[in-house]
């Protein structure tokens, strides 16, 4: 029996981890990636200000955590996505806190930002927007990712984030205002 919350009844004769077989595990992971992987990667990339490598790592960790609960989660149910997004959000927060607690890492950004001449304007705009998003709180970035990038309705974003629709509206307004100010400080005029 499958529930809309993303959980399923556990077969009484199915033991814990010892009873899992490889095909079932692979099918579960494949189903989670097929149905939710793109959205999870978009959410993580947005919350991490465009860092796709870290986003991929955190999505992989979120799927691993779902797999650990494969006995009760159904990858085809609609209710699993909010659970996965919550797990991913917590992983992002933990990742950001861990990075703040240790010395900054050196990054070779020169190769990441060497576009051809035809893409210079797009790359520069994306860089300015990423930097401006960095000025926003994680809460505001997360809302903008859901509303603007993933194109969710206010009701869908409210359900996914577990907050009232009115809160989504007011925070989105404040987030857009903060983003506009951050862009203006960088000399970008929309």
Buried (B, 14 or more C-beta within 10 A) or exposed (E): EEEEBBBBEEEEEEEEEEEBEEEEEEEBBEBBBEBBBEBBBBBBBBBBBBBEEBBBBBBBBBBEBBBEEBBEBBBEBEBBBBBBBBBBBEBBEEBBEEEEEEEEEEEEEEEEEEEEEEEEEEBEEBBBBEBBBEBBEEEBBBBBBBBBEBEBEBEBBBBBBEBEBEBBBEBBEBBBEBBBEBBEEBEBEE
